Amino acid sequence: MARKGEDYVGTMAVQEKHRFDPQALERFMAANVTGFVSPLEVEQFKGGQSNPTYRLTDGQGRQYVLRRKPPGKLLPSAHAVDREFRVISALNKTNVPTPRAYALCEDESVIGTAFYIMEYCDGRVLWDPLLPEVPKEARLDIYKAKFETLARLHAVDYVALGLGDFGRPGSYVARQISRWGKQYKASETEQIESMERLLEWLPAHLPTDDRTVLVHGDYRLDNMIFHASEPRVLGIIDWEISTLGDPLAELSYLCMLWRTPKDWGGLHGHDLEALGLPTEQQMAAYYCDLVGRSEPDAPLWDFYMAYNLFRVSCIRQGVYARSLDGTASNVRAAESGKLVRPAADLAWQVVRAMAGTRP
């Protein structure tokens, strides 16, 4: 689900709970980042719900981005900045636009948690899927660019990149349902009937077509940096939950935007033609044509939609739980809790509407 609002744009002073010794970081960069020149200036980005993210500026005005694990008690396997660094480093060798990876530090004595440093892409983050800052006639090209970039990602030879062990081929959706369900239960703050039903129904109705590609895991508009004036992606960011996975799971996650109500920041309920925006069917077909596969049938596509809404509900519950213990990095993380139940309810509505099912 897309996030909206100016509160997510730009930087701010580093929050008290995310502060560290900048001199220790400066020493690390001097030893590990080619071209770095002291002194170092540190600011924190307002966005980035999971891993605190900072903009670094050196003594000659060069800018970098630092992403770190948040402080405090963390859920198992979450906030894997080492995985982010590994996949970005590998994709730097391909035509998939990713920021240049500079250095990984797993020594927690430097700034308190593991972190990595990458290139700062100077471009646009388009937070609102309605694209109000883009002329109407240019909006379709933005949408095409993000689907073309997704097709590029799914086409990479992950084995040749040294990522053959980056995940387990096959059974991706089954494992995701299990993983996010466990993390949901670990951070549960109230019982939600639709979520309980989904936890039972989804594993019993898994798809049989289970191809494997490299997936980003959270591929959406606001996890891309666009060129300042062209409909071109300069860099995909936030690779924390990337793995080997199902391309239809990722495609449907991107297309979930069209199922998401407009008061949640989605496209459902808007006059797309009047806005110069494409439909879900157009973009799903566009992607399938790019990768040379047939379009999924309606029941299969709806399964993926229900699965992704379930997954979003689980993720939001985790963010909300972290806001309660003070470790979430986003300035509005507590608001995630408001959409946990509605997202689960909408997923269950999709299930109930599926032809041929008796939930």
Secondary structure as UniProt FT lines:
FT   HELIX           6..8
FT   STRAND          11..12
FT   HELIX           16..18
FT   HELIX           22..32
FT   TURN            34..35
FT   STRAND          41..45
FT   STRAND          53..57
FT   TURN            59..60
FT   STRAND          63..68
FT   TURN            76..77
FT   HELIX           81..91
FT   TURN            92..93
FT   STRAND          101..105
FT   TURN            108..111
FT   STRAND          115..119
FT   TURN            129..130
FT   TURN            132..133
FT   HELIX           136..138
FT   HELIX           139..155
FT   TURN            158..162
FT   TURN            164..165
FT   HELIX           172..186
FT   HELIX           193..201
FT   HELIX           202..205
FT   STRAND          213..215
FT   HELIX           221..223
FT   STRAND          224..226
FT   STRAND          233..236
FT   TURN            240..241
FT   STRAND          243..245
FT   HELIX           247..255
FT   HELIX           256..258
FT   HELIX           262..264
FT   HELIX           272..275
FT   HELIX           280..291
FT   HELIX           298..325
FT   TURN            331..332
FT   HELIX           333..339
FT   HELIX           340..353
FT   TURN            355..356
//
